[in-house]
Amino acid sequence: MQNDPDNIEKIPIEDQKIIDNKELNILEALVPVVILMGLLAYNIFVKDGAWLGDFSNQFILLIGGGVALILGLFNKVTISQMIQEVWENLKSVFVPILILLLVGALAGTWLVSGVIPAMVYYGLKVLSPEIFLPASVIISAIISIATGSSWTTSATVGIALVGIGVALGISGGMIAGAVISGAYFGDKMSPLSDTTNLAPAMAGTDLFTHIKYMAITTVPSIVITLIVFSILSFSADVSGDADVSSILATIDATFNINPWLFGVPLVVIGMILLKAKPLVALSGGIVAAIIFALIFQADVLGRIADSNITAVFNAIFVDTAVETDNPDLNDLFAAGGMWGMNWTIALILCAMVFGGVMDAIGALARITKALLSLADSVFGLFASTVISCLGLNVVASDQYLALVIPGKMFKQAYEDRGLAPENLSRTLEDSGTVTSVLVPWNTCGAYQSGVLGVPVVDYFAFAIFNWLSPFMTLIFAAFRIKIRQLATSK
């Protein structure tokens, strides 16, 4: 989901270690979590996210990791064991970090080549405020189903949709929520998605049985999401409608706008449909953008630096801005390049340190086992799975672990209850895959907020599909709707 439709081959599912530590009790396992959540809450709600400077959340994650390390030493876990697990976690995000760097370069080159301005220009002509939010959900869903990647969707059409929506006067949080809702729906339903392959592999069912069974809860969730965004679109108090003509004129005067520029995103989408690796596809998009910038936007490059080559390098690596006579467009037509991703990358690395230490000391397994012990009914089993997935997205900061650990821990319990494995795979997706983007320090939350330029706290409430999905799976479980039994179950 987050990087590579073929990445499932690189995930050592059966060899994935779930470290148990009999020396550690549940209260001890929860200590780092409580301290982490308390410090993060204090930083966000009392100190406006700047308690320890610009990298406050990163420092807090390291503090949580330090607390977990001390607990591990008291419970007979060696430093070398913890370092090894942290290193394994850091290796697992190497490709996502490379993708983040390429997305930073993509944003910069797509700006100076005129691709993003062209998307905004033509989008403003076609998409009115009354249909913009539901249209964003649908567009993102289609791209995500085709590519199998919510990350690619956000890095391409997502960036453009945020730019168009902001120009129309729509809240950035609403737009990001619509993009993410559609992207994660498409990701869940795409057979190309790595998480859509991983969930049934962990539960013991096949891919297409999983997708069909998942549609039972996923389709109602996306329908409700579309209804809510339709209501928001019609009722939103937008200010951009009257300014569209002047915005269009400013964009047209600043950039050489023409339909040929859409060839660049088509290169990326085409390469992904041909199953090129995301790193290759994104690199292709950057190269194509550079070529188009040199062909179509020589004047723009000349305003950025003394030479076109220097301007292109600036767009790839550092902050780049294209000045216009419209202040709103000045904010939109600015990109941070690869350097602009440093905060997000630091957050991911610190989250992996915390999650790695928690895994090494056996805290993740202990918390999951405690939840499993509370599952004294069918609904309790579903609820424990959901809580476990949500908790691991928060604590382990990794979407894969939120699928792998509960998948392994709960598989036998579902069989013992006479429940078909697709019940587990669907619950893993409904609660593990989609909620990862709602946690600011999770790899997915950090990525989406960094790429779309909208903090998680701003889009959280509007990522309707993502937080509705776990509730939907619990409603179906509570009323025993479409809960499939094992064929041999009496």
Solvent accessible surface area in square Angstrom, and as a share of the most:
residue,aa,sasa,rsa
1,M,2,0.01
2,Q,1,0.01
3,N,6,0.03
4,D,11,0.06
5,P,26,0.16
6,D,43,0.22
7,N,20,0.10
8,I,37,0.19
9,E,145,0.65
10,K,120,0.51
11,I,23,0.12
12,P,78,0.49
13,I,25,0.13
14,E,140,0.63
15,D,113,0.59
16,Q,41,0.18
17,K,110,0.47
18,I,42,0.21
19,I,45,0.23
20,D,59,0.30
21,N,17,0.09
22,K,186,0.79
23,E,91,0.41
24,L,2,0.01
25,N,78,0.40
26,I,58,0.30
27,L,133,0.66
28,E,47,0.21
29,A,0,0.00
30,L,64,0.32
31,V,58,0.33
32,P,0,0.00
33,V,20,0.12
34,V,101,0.58
35,I,64,0.32
36,L,0,0.00
37,M,76,0.34
38,G,41,0.40
39,L,41,0.21
40,L,3,0.02
41,A,43,0.33
42,Y,84,0.32
43,N,0,0.00
44,I,55,0.28
45,F,158,0.66
46,V,93,0.53
47,K,84,0.35
48,D,129,0.67
49,G,31,0.30
50,A,61,0.47
51,W,88,0.31
52,L,70,0.35
53,G,35,0.34
54,D,116,0.60
55,F,73,0.30
56,S,0,0.00
57,N,18,0.09
58,Q,5,0.02
59,F,100,0.42
60,I,0,0.00
61,L,0,0.00
62,L,74,0.37
63,I,76,0.39
64,G,0,0.00
65,G,4,0.04
66,G,31,0.30
67,V,32,0.18
68,A,0,0.00
69,L,57,0.28
70,I,95,0.48
71,L,27,0.13
72,G,0,0.00
73,L,88,0.44
74,F,163,0.68
75,N,9,0.05
76,K,156,0.66
77,V,11,0.06
78,T,72,0.42
79,I,75,0.38
80,S,77,0.50
81,Q,100,0.44
82,M,2,0.01
83,I,110,0.56
84,Q,93,0.41
85,E,11,0.05
86,V,20,0.12
87,W,135,0.47
88,E,58,0.26
89,N,13,0.07
90,L,46,0.23
91,K,98,0.42
92,S,62,0.40
93,V,1,0.00
94,F,124,0.52
95,V,55,0.32
96,P,1,0.00
97,I,25,0.13
98,L,58,0.29
99,I,4,0.02
100,L,0,0.00
101,L,49,0.24
102,L,29,0.14
103,V,1,0.00
104,G,2,0.02
105,A,0,0.00
106,L,1,0.00
107,A,20,0.15
108,G,0,0.00
109,T,1,0.00
110,W,2,0.01
111,L,5,0.02
112,V,1,0.00
113,S,0,0.00
114,G,0,0.00
115,V,1,0.01
116,I,12,0.06
117,P,0,0.00
118,A,1,0.00
119,M,18,0.08
120,V,0,0.00
121,Y,28,0.11
122,Y,62,0.23
123,G,10,0.10
124,L,11,0.06
125,K,120,0.51
126,V,112,0.64
127,L,19,0.10
128,S,44,0.28
129,P,8,0.05
130,E,80,0.36
131,I,82,0.42
132,F,0,0.00
133,L,0,0.00
134,P,18,0.11
135,A,18,0.14
136,S,0,0.00
137,V,1,0.01
138,I,84,0.42
139,I,58,0.30
140,S,0,0.00
141,A,10,0.08
142,I,106,0.54
143,I,27,0.14
144,S,0,0.00
145,I,71,0.36
146,A,36,0.28
147,T,0,0.00
148,G,1,0.01
149,S,2,0.01
150,S,0,0.00
151,W,3,0.01
152,T,9,0.05
153,T,0,0.00
154,S,0,0.00
155,A,0,0.00
156,T,1,0.01
157,V,24,0.14
158,G,0,0.00
159,I,28,0.14
160,A,5,0.04
161,L,6,0.03
162,V,17,0.10
163,G,0,0.00
164,I,8,0.04
165,G,0,0.00
166,V,68,0.39
167,A,9,0.07
168,L,3,0.01
169,G,28,0.27
170,I,10,0.05
171,S,56,0.36
172,G,23,0.22
173,G,6,0.06
174,M,33,0.15
175,I,0,0.00
176,A,0,0.00
177,G,0,0.00
178,A,0,0.00
179,V,0,0.00
180,I,0,0.00
181,S,0,0.00
182,G,0,0.00
183,A,0,0.00
184,Y,0,0.00
185,F,30,0.13
186,G,0,0.00
187,D,0,0.00
188,K,0,0.00
189,M,32,0.14
190,S,0,0.00
191,P,55,0.35
192,L,52,0.26
193,S,0,0.00
194,D,0,0.00
195,T,0,0.00
196,T,0,0.00
197,N,35,0.18
198,L,0,0.00
199,A,0,0.00
200,P,3,0.02
201,A,45,0.35
202,M,9,0.04
203,A,1,0.01
204,G,45,0.44
205,T,26,0.15
206,D,81,0.42
207,L,39,0.19
208,F,119,0.50
209,T,38,0.22
210,H,0,0.00
211,I,19,0.10
212,K,150,0.63
213,Y,2,0.01
214,M,0,0.00
215,A,27,0.21
216,I,42,0.21
217,T,1,0.01
218,T,1,0.00
219,V,69,0.40
220,P,43,0.27
221,S,1,0.00
222,I,15,0.08
223,V,70,0.40
224,I,69,0.35
225,T,0,0.00
226,L,48,0.24
227,I,95,0.48
228,V,49,0.28
229,F,0,0.00
230,S,34,0.22
231,I,108,0.55
232,L,40,0.20
233,S,5,0.04
234,F,144,0.60
235,S,81,0.52
236,A,30,0.24
237,D,147,0.76
238,V,38,0.22
239,S,87,0.56
240,G,4,0.04
241,D,92,0.48
242,A,94,0.73
243,D,71,0.37
244,V,23,0.13
245,S,83,0.53
246,S,60,0.39
247,I,7,0.03
248,L,28,0.14
249,A,61,0.48
250,T,18,0.10
251,I,0,0.00
252,D,78,0.40
253,A,91,0.70
254,T,20,0.11
255,F,7,0.03
256,N,74,0.38
257,I,23,0.12
258,N,21,0.11
259,P,91,0.57
260,W,188,0.66
261,L,1,0.00
262,F,65,0.27
263,G,23,0.22
264,V,0,0.00
265,P,8,0.05
266,L,116,0.58
267,V,60,0.34
268,V,0,0.00
269,I,27,0.14
270,G,27,0.26
271,M,49,0.22
272,I,10,0.05
273,L,93,0.46
274,L,149,0.74
275,K,134,0.57
276,A,29,0.22
277,K,85,0.36
278,P,9,0.06
279,L,50,0.25
280,V,78,0.45
281,A,0,0.00
282,L,6,0.03
283,S,43,0.28
284,G,18,0.17
285,G,0,0.00
286,I,13,0.07
287,V,83,0.48
288,A,13,0.10
289,A,0,0.00
290,I,37,0.19
291,I,85,0.43
292,F,42,0.18
293,A,0,0.00
294,L,71,0.35
295,I,110,0.56
296,F,49,0.21
297,Q,2,0.01
298,A,49,0.38
299,D,110,0.57
300,V,2,0.01
301,L,0,0.00
302,G,47,0.45
303,R,135,0.49
304,I,42,0.21
305,A,18,0.14
306,D,159,0.82
307,S,49,0.32
308,N,54,0.28
309,I,105,0.53
310,T,65,0.38
311,A,0,0.00
312,V,7,0.04
313,F,111,0.46
314,N,44,0.23
315,A,0,0.00
316,I,21,0.11
317,F,89,0.37
318,V,66,0.38
319,D,101,0.52
320,T,6,0.04
321,A,51,0.39
322,V,5,0.03
323,E,120,0.54
324,T,22,0.13
325,D,127,0.66
326,N,25,0.13
327,P,99,0.62
328,D,93,0.48
329,L,2,0.01
330,N,40,0.21
331,D,118,0.61
332,L,38,0.19
333,F,0,0.00
334,A,51,0.39
335,A,17,0.13
336,G,23,0.22
337,G,3,0.03
338,M,45,0.20
339,W,157,0.55
340,G,42,0.40
341,M,12,0.05
342,N,51,0.26
343,W,87,0.31
344,T,6,0.03
345,I,22,0.11
346,A,27,0.21
347,L,1,0.00
348,I,0,0.00
349,L,66,0.33
350,C,16,0.09
351,A,0,0.00
352,M,1,0.00
353,V,39,0.23
354,F,0,0.00
355,G,0,0.00
356,G,0,0.00
357,V,7,0.04
358,M,0,0.00
359,D,2,0.01
360,A,5,0.04
361,I,0,0.00
362,G,0,0.00
363,A,0,0.00
364,L,1,0.01
365,A,1,0.01
366,R,49,0.18
367,I,31,0.16
368,T,1,0.01
369,K,80,0.34
370,A,33,0.25
371,L,28,0.14
372,L,50,0.25
373,S,89,0.57
374,L,122,0.61
375,A,13,0.10
376,D,120,0.62
377,S,48,0.31
378,V,25,0.14
379,F,89,0.37
380,G,13,0.13
381,L,2,0.01
382,F,0,0.00
383,A,18,0.14
384,S,7,0.04
385,T,0,0.00
386,V,4,0.02
387,I,91,0.46
388,S,3,0.02
389,C,0,0.00
390,L,63,0.32
391,G,29,0.28
392,L,8,0.04
393,N,1,0.00
394,V,35,0.20
395,V,9,0.05
396,A,0,0.00
397,S,0,0.00
398,D,8,0.04
399,Q,0,0.00
400,Y,25,0.09
401,L,13,0.07
402,A,0,0.00
403,L,0,0.00
404,V,1,0.01
405,I,1,0.00
406,P,0,0.00
407,G,0,0.00
408,K,67,0.29
409,M,31,0.14
410,F,0,0.00
411,K,76,0.32
412,Q,107,0.47
413,A,22,0.17
414,Y,2,0.01
415,E,70,0.32
416,D,108,0.56
417,R,96,0.35
418,G,10,0.09
419,L,1,0.00
420,A,6,0.04
421,P,31,0.19
422,E,13,0.06
423,N,0,0.00
424,L,1,0.01
425,S,0,0.00
426,R,0,0.00
427,T,0,0.00
428,L,0,0.00
429,E,0,0.00
430,D,1,0.00
431,S,0,0.00
432,G,0,0.00
433,T,0,0.00
434,V,0,0.00
435,T,6,0.04
436,S,0,0.00
437,V,0,0.00
438,L,16,0.08
439,V,13,0.08
440,P,35,0.22
441,W,12,0.04
442,N,0,0.00
443,T,0,0.00
444,C,0,0.00
445,G,0,0.00
446,A,0,0.00
447,Y,1,0.00
448,Q,0,0.00
449,S,17,0.11
450,G,28,0.27
451,V,14,0.08
452,L,11,0.05
453,G,63,0.60
454,V,11,0.06
455,P,72,0.45
456,V,8,0.05
457,V,104,0.60
458,D,71,0.37
459,Y,0,0.00
460,F,92,0.38
461,A,64,0.50
462,F,52,0.21
463,A,0,0.00
464,I,9,0.05
465,F,0,0.00
466,N,0,0.00
467,W,83,0.29
468,L,23,0.11
469,S,2,0.01
470,P,9,0.06
471,F,121,0.50
472,M,15,0.07
473,T,0,0.00
474,L,39,0.19
475,I,82,0.41
476,F,22,0.09
477,A,0,0.00
478,A,54,0.42
479,F,149,0.62
480,R,131,0.48
481,I,73,0.37
482,K,130,0.55
483,I,19,0.10
484,R,106,0.39
485,Q,79,0.35
486,L,51,0.25
487,A,109,0.85
488,T,124,0.72
489,S,46,0.30
490,K,242,1.02
